[in-house]
Amino acid sequence: MTIYIDVVILENLIMNYIIMYATAIILKKKPSILRLFISSLIRSNLCNNFIYFSNSNIFINNFKNIIISHYGLYSI
């Protein structure tokens, strides 16, 4: 199976933007499009790095999930 890295990065960027936009709607906030785009770019970079450089320690995996979740909430 072939995985193209540009497709993974672009798909992750779009999905993070949609998640952050939906979170902003639920929280009834009005962020700018540029701020959401930059935040989703940083978050997708974090997610991609954590996926590719992951290890099998369960405590580190939980710590990574907490970091990504909190960044998504506090960057809106």
PQR file with spaces between the fields and no chain letter, atoms N, CA, C, O and H, PARSE charges and radii, in Angstrom:
ATOM       1  N    MET     1       0.842   -1.174    0.000 -0.4000 1.5000
ATOM       2  CA   MET     1       0.000    0.000    0.000 -0.0000 2.0000
ATOM       3  C    MET     1       0.890    1.240    0.000  0.5500 1.7000
ATOM       4  O    MET     1       1.832    1.346    0.785 -0.5500 1.4000
ATOM       5  N    THR     2       0.580    2.157   -0.876 -0.4000 1.5000
ATOM       6  CA   THR     2       1.372    3.375   -1.003 -0.0000 2.0000
ATOM       7  C    THR     2       0.680    4.513   -0.272  0.5500 1.7000
ATOM       8  O    THR     2      -0.514    4.751   -0.454 -0.5500 1.4000
ATOM       9  H    THR     2      -0.186    2.072   -1.514  0.4000 1.0000
ATOM      10  N    ILE     3       1.442    5.206    0.552 -0.4000 1.5000
ATOM      11  CA   ILE     3       0.927    6.366    1.274 -0.0000 2.0000
ATOM      12  C    ILE     3       1.719    7.576    0.813  0.5500 1.7000
ATOM      13  O    ILE     3       2.944    7.607    0.932 -0.5500 1.4000
ATOM      14  H    ILE     3       2.412    5.012    0.700  0.4000 1.0000
ATOM      15  N    TYR     4       1.021    8.564    0.290 -0.4000 1.5000
ATOM      16  CA   TYR     4       1.668    9.780   -0.178 -0.0000 2.0000
ATOM      17  C    TYR     4       1.641   10.808    0.944  0.5500 1.7000
ATOM      18  O    TYR     4       0.581   11.123    1.487 -0.5500 1.4000
ATOM      19  H    TYR     4       0.026    8.539    0.194  0.4000 1.0000
ATOM      20  N    ILE     5       2.809   11.325    1.285 -0.4000 1.5000
ATOM      21  CA   ILE     5       2.932   12.210    2.434 -0.0000 2.0000
ATOM      22  C    ILE     5       2.205   13.537    2.213  0.5500 1.7000
ATOM      23  O    ILE     5       1.674   14.106    3.167 -0.5500 1.4000
ATOM      24  H    ILE     5       3.669   11.069    0.845  0.4000 1.0000
ATOM      25  N    ASP     6       2.169   14.042    0.981 -0.4000 1.5000
ATOM      26  CA   ASP     6       1.478   15.303    0.738 -0.0000 2.0000
ATOM      27  C    ASP     6      -0.026   15.165    0.941  0.5500 1.7000
ATOM      28  O    ASP     6      -0.678   16.103    1.401 -0.5500 1.4000
ATOM      29  H    ASP     6       2.600   13.580    0.205  0.4000 1.0000
ATOM      30  N    VAL     7      -0.576   14.018    0.606 -0.4000 1.5000
ATOM      31  CA   VAL     7      -2.005   13.783    0.814 -0.0000 2.0000
ATOM      32  C    VAL     7      -2.313   13.689    2.312  0.5500 1.7000
ATOM      33  O    VAL     7      -3.325   14.213    2.777 -0.5500 1.4000
ATOM      34  H    VAL     7      -0.048   13.256    0.232  0.4000 1.0000
ATOM      35  N    VAL     8      -1.446   13.027    3.051 -0.4000 1.5000
ATOM      36  CA   VAL     8      -1.643   12.898    4.503 -0.0000 2.0000
ATOM      37  C    VAL     8      -1.598   14.266    5.156  0.5500 1.7000
ATOM      38  O    VAL     8      -2.441   14.574    5.999 -0.5500 1.4000
ATOM      39  H    VAL     8      -0.624   12.600    2.673  0.4000 1.0000
ATOM      40  N    ILE     9      -0.630   15.093    4.784 -0.4000 1.5000
ATOM      41  CA   ILE     9      -0.497   16.422    5.390 -0.0000 2.0000
ATOM      42  C    ILE     9      -1.681   17.304    5.015  0.5500 1.7000
ATOM      43  O    ILE     9      -2.232   17.995    5.872 -0.5500 1.4000
ATOM      44  H    ILE     9       0.055   14.843    4.100  0.4000 1.0000
ATOM      45  N    LEU    10      -2.072   17.287    3.763 -0.4000 1.5000
ATOM      46  CA   LEU    10      -3.197   18.121    3.329 -0.0000 2.0000
ATOM      47  C    LEU    10      -4.512   17.663    3.959  0.5500 1.7000
ATOM      48  O    LEU    10      -5.308   18.493    4.397 -0.5500 1.4000
ATOM      49  H    LEU    10      -1.624   16.726    3.067  0.4000 1.0000
ATOM      50  N    GLU    11      -4.740   16.373    4.007 -0.4000 1.5000
ATOM      51  CA   GLU    11      -5.966   15.859    4.623 -0.0000 2.0000
ATOM      52  C    GLU    11      -6.011   16.180    6.113  0.5500 1.7000
ATOM      53  O    GLU    11      -7.057   16.557    6.640 -0.5500 1.4000
ATOM      54  H    GLU    11      -4.093   15.699    3.651  0.4000 1.0000
ATOM      55  N    ASN    12      -4.881   16.033    6.784 -0.4000 1.5000
ATOM      56  CA   ASN    12      -4.820   16.341    8.205 -0.0000 2.0000
ATOM      57  C    ASN    12      -5.045   17.831    8.446  0.5500 1.7000
ATOM      58  O    ASN    12      -5.699   18.204    9.420 -0.5500 1.4000
ATOM      59  H    ASN    12      -4.031   15.727    6.356  0.4000 1.0000
ATOM      60  N    LEU    13      -4.518   18.680    7.581 -0.4000 1.5000
ATOM      61  CA   LEU    13      -4.722   20.117    7.703 -0.0000 2.0000
ATOM      62  C    LEU    13      -6.195   20.480    7.555  0.5500 1.7000
ATOM      63  O    LEU    13      -6.725   21.266    8.340 -0.5500 1.4000
ATOM      64  H    LEU    13      -3.987   18.377    6.790  0.4000 1.0000
ATOM      65  N    ILE    14      -6.848   19.915    6.563 -0.4000 1.5000
ATOM      66  CA   ILE    14      -8.261   20.219    6.329 -0.0000 2.0000
ATOM      67  C    ILE    14      -9.133   19.700    7.476  0.5500 1.7000
ATOM      68  O    ILE    14     -10.044   20.394    7.928 -0.5500 1.4000
ATOM      69  H    ILE    14      -6.418   19.276    5.926  0.4000 1.0000
ATOM      70  N    MET    15      -8.857   18.495    7.940 -0.4000 1.5000
ATOM      71  CA   MET    15      -9.654   17.940    9.037 -0.0000 2.0000
ATOM      72  C    MET    15      -9.455   18.731   10.325  0.5500 1.7000
ATOM      73  O    MET    15     -10.415   18.952   11.063 -0.5500 1.4000
ATOM      74  H    MET    15      -8.117   17.931    7.573  0.4000 1.0000
ATOM      75  N    ASN    16      -8.228   19.160   10.607 -0.4000 1.5000
ATOM      76  CA   ASN    16      -7.994   19.974   11.797 -0.0000 2.0000
ATOM      77  C    ASN    16      -8.695   21.319   11.699  0.5500 1.7000
ATOM      78  O    ASN    16      -9.202   21.825   12.700 -0.5500 1.4000
ATOM      79  H    ASN    16      -7.448   18.981   10.007  0.4000 1.0000
ATOM      80  N    TYR    17      -8.731   21.906   10.503 -0.4000 1.5000
ATOM      81  CA   TYR    17      -9.453   23.162   10.318 -0.0000 2.0000
ATOM      82  C    TYR    17     -10.947   22.970   10.585  0.5500 1.7000
ATOM      83  O    TYR    17     -11.574   23.796   11.248 -0.5500 1.4000
ATOM      84  H    TYR    17      -8.319   21.495    9.690  0.4000 1.0000
ATOM      85  N    ILE    18     -11.507   21.890   10.073 -0.4000 1.5000
ATOM      86  CA   ILE    18     -12.932   21.623   10.284 -0.0000 2.0000
ATOM      87  C    ILE    18     -13.230   21.383   11.761  0.5500 1.7000
ATOM      88  O    ILE    18     -14.233   21.874   12.279 -0.5500 1.4000
ATOM      89  H    ILE    18     -10.998   21.219    9.535  0.4000 1.0000
ATOM      90  N    ILE    19     -12.374   20.639   12.435 -0.4000 1.5000
ATOM      91  CA   ILE    19     -12.569   20.379   13.874 -0.0000 2.0000
ATOM      92  C    ILE    19     -12.493   21.677   14.665  0.5500 1.7000
ATOM      93  O    ILE    19     -13.312   21.911   15.554 -0.5500 1.4000
ATOM      94  H    ILE    19     -11.559   20.240   12.015  0.4000 1.0000
ATOM      95  N    MET    20     -11.517   22.519   14.351 -0.4000 1.5000
ATOM      96  CA   MET    20     -11.374   23.771   15.098 -0.0000 2.0000
ATOM      97  C    MET    20     -12.500   24.747   14.780  0.5500 1.7000
ATOM      98  O    MET    20     -12.929   25.500   15.655 -0.5500 1.4000
ATOM      99  H    MET    20     -10.852   22.329   13.629  0.4000 1.0000
ATOM     100  N    TYR    21     -12.981   24.744   13.550 -0.4000 1.5000
ATOM     101  CA   TYR    21     -14.114   25.596   13.191 -0.0000 2.0000
ATOM     102  C    TYR    21     -15.386   25.127   13.904  0.5500 1.7000
ATOM     103  O    TYR    21     -16.159   25.948   14.395 -0.5500 1.4000
ATOM     104  H    TYR    21     -12.633   24.133   12.839  0.4000 1.0000
ATOM     105  N    ALA    22     -15.601   23.819   13.961 -0.4000 1.5000
ATOM     106  CA   ALA    22     -16.772   23.286   14.667 -0.0000 2.0000
ATOM     107  C    ALA    22     -16.683   23.579   16.169  0.5500 1.7000
ATOM     108  O    ALA    22     -17.692   23.879   16.807 -0.5500 1.4000
ATOM     109  H    ALA    22     -14.973   23.152   13.561  0.4000 1.0000
ATOM     110  N    THR    23     -15.479   23.490   16.725 -0.4000 1.5000
ATOM     111  CA   THR    23     -15.302   23.816   18.143 -0.0000 2.0000
ATOM     112  C    THR    23     -15.600   25.283   18.395  0.5500 1.7000
ATOM     113  O    THR    23     -16.206   25.623   19.411 -0.5500 1.4000
ATOM     114  H    THR    23     -14.660   23.246   16.206  0.4000 1.0000
ATOM     115  N    ALA    24     -15.184   26.158   17.488 -0.4000 1.5000
ATOM     116  CA   ALA    24     -15.469   27.586   17.631 -0.0000 2.0000
ATOM     117  C    ALA    24     -16.973   27.854   17.568  0.5500 1.7000
ATOM     118  O    ALA    24     -17.479   28.712   18.291 -0.5500 1.4000
ATOM     119  H    ALA    24     -14.692   25.882   16.662  0.4000 1.0000
ATOM     120  N    ILE    25     -17.681   27.133   16.718 -0.4000 1.5000
ATOM     121  CA   ILE    25     -19.136   27.305   16.639 -0.0000 2.0000
ATOM     122  C    ILE    25     -19.805   26.840   17.929  0.5500 1.7000
ATOM     123  O    ILE    25     -20.703   27.506   18.443 -0.5500 1.4000
ATOM     124  H    ILE    25     -17.270   26.436   16.130  0.4000 1.0000
ATOM     125  N    ILE    26     -19.367   25.700   18.449 -0.4000 1.5000
ATOM     126  CA   ILE    26     -19.950   25.177   19.685 -0.0000 2.0000
ATOM     127  C    ILE    26     -19.673   26.116   20.853  0.5500 1.7000
ATOM     128  O    ILE    26     -20.540   26.318   21.703 -0.5500 1.4000
ATOM     129  H    ILE    26     -18.637   25.158   18.031  0.4000 1.0000
ATOM     130  N    LEU    27     -18.465   26.696   20.901 -0.4000 1.5000
ATOM     131  CA   LEU    27     -18.107   27.615   21.978 -0.0000 2.0000
ATOM     132  C    LEU    27     -18.630   29.033   21.749  0.5500 1.7000
ATOM     133  O    LEU    27     -18.450   29.911   22.592 -0.5500 1.4000
ATOM     134  H    LEU    27     -17.761   26.532   20.210  0.4000 1.0000
ATOM     135  N    LYS    28     -19.277   29.250   20.605 -0.4000 1.5000
ATOM     136  CA   LYS    28     -19.846   30.538   20.218 -0.0000 2.0000
ATOM     137  C    LYS    28     -18.793   31.638   20.200  0.5500 1.7000
ATOM     138  O    LYS    28     -18.998   32.734   20.721 -0.5500 1.4000
ATOM     139  H    LYS    28     -19.423   28.536   19.919  0.4000 1.0000
ATOM     140  N    LYS    29     -17.661   31.311   19.583 -0.4000 1.5000
ATOM     141  CA   LYS    29     -16.590   32.285   19.390 -0.0000 2.0000
ATOM     142  C    LYS    29     -16.490   32.615   17.919  0.5500 1.7000
ATOM     143  O    LYS    29     -16.948   31.854   17.066 -0.5500 1.4000
ATOM     144  H    LYS    29     -17.494   30.421   19.160  0.4000 1.0000
ATOM     145  N    LYS    30     -15.894   33.745   17.628 -0.4000 1.5000
ATOM     146  CA   LYS    30     -15.781   34.213   16.254 -0.0000 2.0000
ATOM     147  C    LYS    30     -14.311   34.435   15.905  0.5500 1.7000
ATOM     148  O    LYS    30     -13.863   35.579   15.838 -0.5500 1.4000
ATOM     149  H    LYS    30     -15.522   34.363   18.321  0.4000 1.0000
ATOM     150  N    PRO    31     -13.542   33.345   15.678 -0.5600 1.5000
ATOM     151  CA   PRO    31     -12.133   33.530   15.325  0.2800 2.0000
ATOM     152  C    PRO    31     -11.975   33.903   13.854  0.5500 1.7000
ATOM     153  O    PRO    31     -12.859   33.638   13.038 -0.5500 1.4000
ATOM     154  N    SER    32     -10.859   34.511   13.529 -0.4000 1.5000
ATOM     155  CA   SER    32     -10.611   34.851   12.129 -0.0000 2.0000
ATOM     156  C    SER    32     -10.200   33.597   11.348  0.5500 1.7000
ATOM     157  O    SER    32      -9.716   32.620   11.919 -0.5500 1.4000
ATOM     158  H    SER    32     -10.142   34.726   14.191  0.4000 1.0000
ATOM     159  N    ILE    33     -10.400   33.653   10.065 -0.4000 1.5000
ATOM     160  CA   ILE    33     -10.063   32.517    9.213 -0.0000 2.0000
ATOM     161  C    ILE    33      -8.560   32.279    9.218  0.5500 1.7000
ATOM     162  O    ILE    33      -8.110   31.133    9.218 -0.5500 1.4000
ATOM     163  H    ILE    33     -10.793   34.447    9.602  0.4000 1.0000
ATOM     164  N    LEU    34      -7.784   33.358    9.224 -0.4000 1.5000
ATOM     165  CA   LEU    34      -6.335   33.218    9.238 -0.0000 2.0000
ATOM     166  C    LEU    34      -5.853   32.559   10.523  0.5500 1.7000
ATOM     167  O    LEU    34      -4.963   31.710   10.491 -0.5500 1.4000
ATOM     168  H    LEU    34      -8.150   34.289    9.224  0.4000 1.0000
ATOM     169  N    ARG    35      -6.437   32.947   11.654 -0.4000 1.5000
ATOM     170  CA   ARG    35      -6.046   32.343   12.932 -0.0000 2.0000
ATOM     171  C    ARG    35      -6.382   30.854   12.972  0.5500 1.7000
ATOM     172  O    ARG    35      -5.585   30.048   13.452 -0.5500 1.4000
ATOM     173  H    ARG    35      -7.161   33.637   11.680  0.4000 1.0000
ATOM     174  N    LEU    36      -7.554   30.490   12.472 -0.4000 1.5000
ATOM     175  CA   LEU    36      -7.913   29.075   12.415 -0.0000 2.0000
ATOM     176  C    LEU    36      -6.987   28.304   11.483  0.5500 1.7000
ATOM     177  O    LEU    36      -6.599   27.175   11.783 -0.5500 1.4000
ATOM     178  H    LEU    36      -8.202   31.144   12.081  0.4000 1.0000
ATOM     179  N    PHE    37      -6.637   28.908   10.362 -0.4000 1.5000
ATOM     180  CA   PHE    37      -5.753   28.230    9.415 -0.0000 2.0000
ATOM     181  C    PHE    37      -4.365   28.011   10.016  0.5500 1.7000
ATOM     182  O    PHE    37      -3.805   26.921    9.902 -0.5500 1.4000
ATOM     183  H    PHE    37      -6.953   29.825   10.119  0.4000 1.0000
ATOM     184  N    ILE    38      -3.809   29.041   10.654 -0.4000 1.5000
ATOM     185  CA   ILE    38      -2.483   28.911   11.256 -0.0000 2.0000
ATOM     186  C    ILE    38      -2.514   27.906   12.403  0.5500 1.7000
ATOM     187  O    ILE    38      -1.589   27.106   12.545 -0.5500 1.4000
ATOM     188  H    ILE    38      -4.264   29.927   10.747  0.4000 1.0000
ATOM     189  N    SER    39      -3.556   27.936   13.215 -0.4000 1.5000
ATOM     190  CA   SER    39      -3.667   26.981   14.313 -0.0000 2.0000
ATOM     191  C    SER    39      -3.820   25.557   13.806  0.5500 1.7000
ATOM     192  O    SER    39      -3.226   24.634   14.364 -0.5500 1.4000
ATOM     193  H    SER    39      -4.307   28.586   13.099  0.4000 1.0000
ATOM     194  N    SER    40      -4.604   25.368   12.760 -0.4000 1.5000
ATOM     195  CA   SER    40      -4.764   24.016   12.232 -0.0000 2.0000
ATOM     196  C    SER    40      -3.481   23.546   11.546  0.5500 1.7000
ATOM     197  O    SER    40      -3.194   22.349   11.532 -0.5500 1.4000
ATOM     198  H    SER    40      -5.086   26.117   12.307  0.4000 1.0000
ATOM     199  N    LEU    41      -2.707   24.474   10.978 -0.4000 1.5000
ATOM     200  CA   LEU    41      -1.422   24.114   10.394 -0.0000 2.0000
ATOM     201  C    LEU    41      -0.451   23.636   11.472  0.5500 1.7000
ATOM     202  O    LEU    41       0.234   22.629   11.290 -0.5500 1.4000
ATOM     203  H    LEU    41      -2.940   25.447   10.989  0.4000 1.0000
ATOM     204  N    ILE    42      -0.392   24.349   12.583 -0.4000 1.5000
ATOM     205  CA   ILE    42       0.484   23.944   13.686 -0.0000 2.0000
ATOM     206  C    ILE    42       0.007   22.631   14.291  0.5500 1.7000
ATOM     207  O    ILE    42       0.815   21.752   14.591 -0.5500 1.4000
ATOM     208  H    ILE    42      -0.948   25.167   12.731  0.4000 1.0000
ATOM     209  N    ARG    43      -1.298   22.497   14.470 -0.4000 1.5000
ATOM     210  CA   ARG    43      -1.831   21.267   15.070 -0.0000 2.0000
ATOM     211  C    ARG    43      -1.622   20.058   14.161  0.5500 1.7000
ATOM     212  O    ARG    43      -1.320   18.966   14.643 -0.5500 1.4000
ATOM     213  H    ARG    43      -1.955   23.211   14.226  0.4000 1.0000
ATOM     214  N    SER    44      -1.779   20.243   12.862 -0.4000 1.5000
ATOM     215  CA   SER    44      -1.549   19.121   11.956 -0.0000 2.0000
ATOM     216  C    SER    44      -0.077   18.748   11.927  0.5500 1.7000
ATOM     217  O    SER    44       0.266   17.575   11.784 -0.5500 1.4000
ATOM     218  H    SER    44      -2.024   21.130   12.470  0.4000 1.0000
ATOM     219  N    ASN    45       0.795   19.740   12.062 -0.4000 1.5000
ATOM     220  CA   ASN    45       2.221   19.443   12.146 -0.0000 2.0000
ATOM     221  C    ASN    45       2.528   18.661   13.416  0.5500 1.7000
ATOM     222  O    ASN    45       3.313   17.713   13.385 -0.5500 1.4000
ATOM     223  H    ASN    45       0.517   20.694   12.178  0.4000 1.0000
ATOM     224  N    LEU    46       1.919   19.044   14.527 -0.4000 1.5000
ATOM     225  CA   LEU    46       2.097   18.292   15.774 -0.0000 2.0000
ATOM     226  C    LEU    46       1.593   16.861   15.635  0.5500 1.7000
ATOM     227  O    LEU    46       2.268   15.913   16.036 -0.5500 1.4000
ATOM     228  H    LEU    46       1.281   19.814   14.553  0.4000 1.0000
ATOM     229  N    CYS    47       0.418   16.718   15.071 -0.4000 1.5000
ATOM     230  CA   CYS    47      -0.159   15.374   14.912 -0.0000 2.0000
ATOM     231  C    CYS    47       0.705   14.504   14.009  0.5500 1.7000
ATOM     232  O    CYS    47       0.962   13.340   14.316 -0.5500 1.4000
ATOM     233  H    CYS    47      -0.130   17.488   14.745  0.4000 1.0000
ATOM     234  N    ASN    48       1.148   15.070   12.905 -0.4000 1.5000
ATOM     235  CA   ASN    48       1.984   14.285   11.990 -0.0000 2.0000
ATOM     236  C    ASN    48       3.294   13.877   12.633  0.5500 1.7000
ATOM     237  O    ASN    48       3.741   12.743   12.464 -0.5500 1.4000
ATOM     238  H    ASN    48       0.940   16.016   12.655  0.4000 1.0000
ATOM     239  N    ASN    49       3.919   14.792   13.370 -0.4000 1.5000
ATOM     240  CA   ASN    49       5.170   14.450   14.034 -0.0000 2.0000
ATOM     241  C    ASN    49       4.947   13.392   15.106  0.5500 1.7000
ATOM     242  O    ASN    49       5.774   12.492   15.257 -0.5500 1.4000
ATOM     243  H    ASN    49       3.556   15.713   13.507  0.4000 1.0000
ATOM     244  N    PHE    50       3.864   13.478   15.845 -0.4000 1.5000
ATOM     245  CA   PHE    50       3.588   12.487   16.880 -0.0000 2.0000
ATOM     246  C    PHE    50       3.272   11.126   16.283  0.5500 1.7000
ATOM     247  O    PHE    50       3.600   10.096   16.873 -0.5500 1.4000
ATOM     248  H    PHE    50       3.192   14.209   15.723  0.4000 1.0000
ATOM     249  N    ILE    51       2.642   11.114   15.125 -0.4000 1.5000
ATOM     250  CA   ILE    51       2.322    9.837   14.484 -0.0000 2.0000
ATOM     251  C    ILE    51       3.593    9.162   13.968  0.5500 1.7000
ATOM     252  O    ILE    51       3.793    7.964   14.170 -0.5500 1.4000
ATOM     253  H    ILE    51       2.376   11.951   14.645  0.4000 1.0000
ATOM     254  N    TYR    52       4.439    9.927   13.309 -0.4000 1.5000
ATOM     255  CA   TYR    52       5.615    9.325   12.685 -0.0000 2.0000
ATOM     256  C    TYR    52       6.734    9.027   13.677  0.5500 1.7000
ATOM     257  O    TYR    52       7.549    8.134   13.445 -0.5500 1.4000
ATOM     258  H    TYR    52       4.277   10.900   13.145  0.4000 1.0000
ATOM     259  N    PHE    53       6.774    9.769   14.779 -0.4000 1.5000
ATOM     260  CA   PHE    53       7.838    9.551   15.759 -0.0000 2.0000
ATOM     261  C    PHE    53       7.294    8.957   17.049  0.5500 1.7000
ATOM     262  O    PHE    53       7.812    9.242   18.128 -0.5500 1.4000
ATOM     263  H    PHE    53       6.112   10.494   14.967  0.4000 1.0000
ATOM     264  N    SER    54       6.271    8.148   16.951 -0.4000 1.5000
ATOM     265  CA   SER    54       5.668    7.584   18.148 -0.0000 2.0000
ATOM     266  C    SER    54       6.457    6.378   18.632  0.5500 1.7000
ATOM     267  O    SER    54       7.164    5.717   17.871 -0.5500 1.4000
ATOM     268  H    SER    54       5.849    7.916   16.075  0.4000 1.0000
ATOM     269  N    ASN    55       6.312    6.119   19.913 -0.4000 1.5000
ATOM     270  CA   ASN    55       6.890    4.899   20.469 -0.0000 2.0000
ATOM     271  C    ASN    55       5.800    4.175   21.246  0.5500 1.7000
ATOM     272  O    ASN    55       4.664    4.645   21.299 -0.5500 1.4000
ATOM     273  H    ASN    55       5.738    6.656   20.531  0.4000 1.0000
ATOM     274  N    SER    56       6.122    3.072   21.832 -0.4000 1.5000
ATOM     275  CA   SER    56       5.099    2.200   22.384 -0.0000 2.0000
ATOM     276  C    SER    56       4.779    2.465   23.855  0.5500 1.7000
ATOM     277  O    SER    56       3.980    1.731   24.437 -0.5500 1.4000
ATOM     278  H    SER    56       7.046    2.691   21.789  0.4000 1.0000
ATOM     279  N    ASN    57       5.363    3.467   24.466 -0.4000 1.5000
ATOM     280  CA   ASN    57       5.094    3.752   25.867 -0.0000 2.0000
ATOM     281  C    ASN    57       3.699    4.368   26.012  0.5500 1.7000
ATOM     282  O    ASN    57       3.406    5.388   25.388 -0.5500 1.4000
ATOM     283  H    ASN    57       6.012    4.063   23.993  0.4000 1.0000
ATOM     284  N    ILE    58       2.849    3.763   26.819 -0.4000 1.5000
ATOM     285  CA   ILE    58       1.456    4.219   26.933 -0.0000 2.0000
ATOM     286  C    ILE    58       1.357    5.574   27.625  0.5500 1.7000
ATOM     287  O    ILE    58       0.444    6.346   27.333 -0.5500 1.4000
ATOM     288  H    ILE    58       3.087    2.935   27.325  0.4000 1.0000
ATOM     289  N    PHE    59       2.274    5.875   28.530 -0.4000 1.5000
ATOM     290  CA   PHE    59       2.223    7.159   29.219 -0.0000 2.0000
ATOM     291  C    PHE    59       2.589    8.306   28.279  0.5500 1.7000
ATOM     292  O    PHE    59       2.011    9.390   28.363 -0.5500 1.4000
ATOM     293  H    PHE    59       3.016    5.247   28.767  0.4000 1.0000
ATOM     294  N    ILE    60       3.536    8.068   27.397 -0.4000 1.5000
ATOM     295  CA   ILE    60       3.902    9.103   26.430 -0.0000 2.0000
ATOM     296  C    ILE    60       2.782    9.302   25.419  0.5500 1.7000
ATOM     297  O    ILE    60       2.526   10.435   25.011 -0.5500 1.4000
ATOM     298  H    ILE    60       4.005    7.188   27.329  0.4000 1.0000
ATOM     299  N    ASN    61       2.111    8.239   25.006 -0.4000 1.5000
ATOM     300  CA   ASN    61       0.980    8.370   24.083 -0.0000 2.0000
ATOM     301  C    ASN    61      -0.151    9.171   24.717  0.5500 1.7000
ATOM     302  O    ASN    61      -0.750   10.015   24.050 -0.5500 1.4000
ATOM     303  H    ASN    61       2.319    7.319   25.338  0.4000 1.0000
ATOM     304  N    ASN    62      -0.453    8.930   25.971 -0.4000 1.5000
ATOM     305  CA   ASN    62      -1.486    9.700   26.655 -0.0000 2.0000
ATOM     306  C    ASN    62      -1.079   11.157   26.788  0.5500 1.7000
ATOM     307  O    ASN    62      -1.910   12.049   26.618 -0.5500 1.4000
ATOM     308  H    ASN    62       0.033    8.245   26.513  0.4000 1.0000
ATOM     309  N    PHE    63       0.181   11.412   27.088 -0.4000 1.5000
ATOM     310  CA   PHE    63       0.679   12.780   27.200 -0.0000 2.0000
ATOM     311  C    PHE    63       0.563   13.507   25.865  0.5500 1.7000
ATOM     312  O    PHE    63       0.187   14.678   25.831 -0.5500 1.4000
ATOM     313  H    PHE    63       0.857   10.687   27.226  0.4000 1.0000
ATOM     314  N    LYS    64       0.884   12.823   24.756 -0.4000 1.5000
ATOM     315  CA   LYS    64       0.760   13.424   23.436 -0.0000 2.0000
ATOM     316  C    LYS    64      -0.699   13.757   23.119  0.5500 1.7000
ATOM     317  O    LYS    64      -0.981   14.815   22.555 -0.5500 1.4000
ATOM     318  H    LYS    64       1.190   11.871   24.783  0.4000 1.0000
ATOM     319  N    ASN    65      -1.615   12.879   23.469 -0.4000 1.5000
ATOM     320  CA   ASN    65      -3.033   13.138   23.217 -0.0000 2.0000
ATOM     321  C    ASN    65      -3.527   14.334   24.013  0.5500 1.7000
ATOM     322  O    ASN    65      -4.324   15.126   23.510 -0.5500 1.4000
ATOM     323  H    ASN    65      -1.386   12.020   23.927  0.4000 1.0000
ATOM     324  N    ILE    66      -3.072   14.473   25.232 -0.4000 1.5000
ATOM     325  CA   ILE    66      -3.476   15.608   26.057 -0.0000 2.0000
ATOM     326  C    ILE    66      -2.943   16.907   25.473  0.5500 1.7000
ATOM     327  O    ILE    66      -3.657   17.909   25.439 -0.5500 1.4000
ATOM     328  H    ILE    66      -2.425   13.830   25.642  0.4000 1.0000
ATOM     329  N    ILE    67      -1.701   16.902   25.016 -0.4000 1.5000
ATOM     330  CA   ILE    67      -1.108   18.107   24.433 -0.0000 2.0000
ATOM     331  C    ILE    67      -1.882   18.535   23.187  0.5500 1.7000
ATOM     332  O    ILE    67      -2.204   19.713   23.035 -0.5500 1.4000
ATOM     333  H    ILE    67      -1.121   16.088   25.044  0.4000 1.0000
ATOM     334  N    ILE    68      -2.178   17.606   22.313 -0.4000 1.5000
ATOM     335  CA   ILE    68      -2.883   17.942   21.074 -0.0000 2.0000
ATOM     336  C    ILE    68      -4.294   18.436   21.376  0.5500 1.7000
ATOM     337  O    ILE    68      -4.752   19.390   20.747 -0.5500 1.4000
ATOM     338  H    ILE    68      -1.917   16.648   22.437  0.4000 1.0000
ATOM     339  N    SER    69      -4.986   17.821   22.312 -0.4000 1.5000
ATOM     340  CA   SER    69      -6.345   18.236   22.653 -0.0000 2.0000
ATOM     341  C    SER    69      -6.372   19.627   23.256  0.5500 1.7000
ATOM     342  O    SER    69      -7.222   20.445   22.903 -0.5500 1.4000
ATOM     343  H    SER    69      -4.614   17.046   22.823  0.4000 1.0000
ATOM     344  N    HIS    70      -5.446   19.899   24.166 -0.4000 1.5000
ATOM     345  CA   HIS    70      -5.427   21.214   24.805 -0.0000 2.0000
ATOM     346  C    HIS    70      -5.002   22.301   23.827  0.5500 1.7000
ATOM     347  O    HIS    70      -5.490   23.428   23.907 -0.5500 1.4000
ATOM     348  H    HIS    70      -4.756   19.235   24.453  0.4000 1.0000
ATOM     349  N    TYR    71      -4.110   21.980   22.915 -0.4000 1.5000
ATOM     350  CA   TYR    71      -3.733   22.983   21.918 -0.0000 2.0000
ATOM     351  C    TYR    71      -4.934   23.322   21.033  0.5500 1.7000
ATOM     352  O    TYR    71      -5.137   24.480   20.670 -0.5500 1.4000
ATOM     353  H    TYR    71      -3.714   21.065   22.851  0.4000 1.0000
ATOM     354  N    GLY    72      -5.718   22.314   20.691 -0.4000 1.5000
ATOM     355  CA   GLY    72      -6.887   22.575   19.854 -0.0000 2.0000
ATOM     356  C    GLY    72      -7.921   23.438   20.545  0.5500 1.7000
ATOM     357  O    GLY    72      -8.563   24.264   19.897 -0.5500 1.4000
ATOM     358  H    GLY    72      -5.553   21.373   20.986  0.4000 1.0000
ATOM     359  N    LEU    73      -8.094   23.267   21.839 -0.4000 1.5000
ATOM     360  CA   LEU    73      -9.078   24.073   22.561 -0.0000 2.0000
ATOM     361  C    LEU    73      -8.602   25.486   22.834  0.5500 1.7000
ATOM     362  O    LEU    73      -9.376   26.434   22.701 -0.5500 1.4000
ATOM     363  H    LEU    73      -7.572   22.595   22.365  0.4000 1.0000
ATOM     364  N    TYR    74      -7.346   25.643   23.211 -0.4000 1.5000
ATOM     365  CA   TYR    74      -6.862   26.949   23.629 -0.0000 2.0000
ATOM     366  C    TYR    74      -6.363   27.813   22.485  0.5500 1.7000
ATOM     367  O    TYR    74      -6.078   28.991   22.701 -0.5500 1.4000
ATOM     368  H    TYR    74      -6.718   24.873   23.319  0.4000 1.0000
ATOM     369  N    SER    75      -6.248   27.283   21.296 -0.4000 1.5000
ATOM     370  CA   SER    75      -5.791   28.089   20.188 -0.0000 2.0000
ATOM     371  C    SER    75      -6.931   28.811   19.482  0.5500 1.7000
ATOM     372  O    SER    75      -6.687   29.661   18.625 -0.5500 1.4000
ATOM     373  H    SER    75      -6.479   26.327   21.121  0.4000 1.0000
ATOM     374  N    ILE    76      -8.169   28.485   19.830 -0.4000 1.5000
ATOM     375  CA   ILE    76      -9.316   29.164   19.212 -0.0000 2.0000
ATOM     376  C    ILE    76      -9.513   30.437   19.940  0.5500 1.7000
ATOM     377  O    ILE    76     -10.421   31.201   19.614 -0.5500 1.4000
ATOM     378  H    ILE    76      -8.367   27.795   20.526  0.4000 1.0000
